[in-house]
Amino acid sequence: MSLYYESRITRQGQTTIPKDLREKYGLEEGDEVTYIDLGAQIILLPKPKNPIEALKKIKVDSEKSVEEIKREALEAATQAAIRGE
């Protein structure tokens, strides 16, 4: 399995998630994904089956900067989505 994939966008704005990634993350037809615009890049995440529970598991240290908190929240949401939570 690769760490780098490319995909072309169709006229309708659609793209295909590579088979290796669909299998790795258990993505099937009809599953929902979330796009996060970070300004310089876009992140695609499988939508958690239970978003409230995924958010409850995010730990935040109030001594950190907003950017650090954003990075931690994104990482926690990514991990929760991977686990299907």
N, C-alpha and C positions, 0 to 999 in steps of 0.2 A: 504494500500500500504506500502510496506517495504522500508527501506533505504539501504538494503543490499541484493544483488543478486549474485548468482554464476552460471556459465555456463561452459560447457566442450568444449574444442577445438577439432574439428574433424581432421582426417588425412589430409584433404585438407586445414587445417588452418582456418576453418570456426567456428563460434559460433553463438548462437541465442540470440538476445536481448530479454529479458523477455517481455511477453505480456503487463504487467502493464506499463513498461517503454515505449514500442512502442505506447501505447494508450496515455499516459501522454504527450509525446513529438510529437505526430502526425506523427510517422514514419510509412512509408508504403513500400511495395515491390518496389524496384527500387530507393528509396531515397539513397543519398550518405552520408557517414560519414567521418570524419577526425580523424586520430589517431595522438596524440601528445605524443612524447617520452620525458618524464621529467627526464630520467636517472634511477630513482628508481621506477618509475611507468609509466603507459600508461593511457592517458585520451582519451576517445572516445566522439566526439562531432558530432551532426547532422550538415551537411554542410549547411551554410546559403544560402538561395535562392538568395541573392544579397550580395556577400562578400565585394564588394567595399563600399556599404552603411554601412555594419556592421563595417568595419574598420574606416570609417569616424566618427563613434560615440564613438570611444575609446578616452578617455581623458587621457593625460599624464602630470604629474607634473615633470618638469625637475629637481627639487630638490631631487628627490627620487633616490634610488640605482637601478641598472639594474635589480636586483632580484625583487624589489618591482614593477617596471614597467612591468616585465614579468608576475608577478602574476595578476596585474591589467588588462593587455591585455588579459590574459587567461580568467579571470572572465568576462570581457566585451564580449569577443567572445562567451563564453558559454551562457551568457544571450541573446545575439543576436540570437544564434542558437536556443535557446529554444523558442524565440518569432518568429522564422521563417524569420528573416531578412537577 
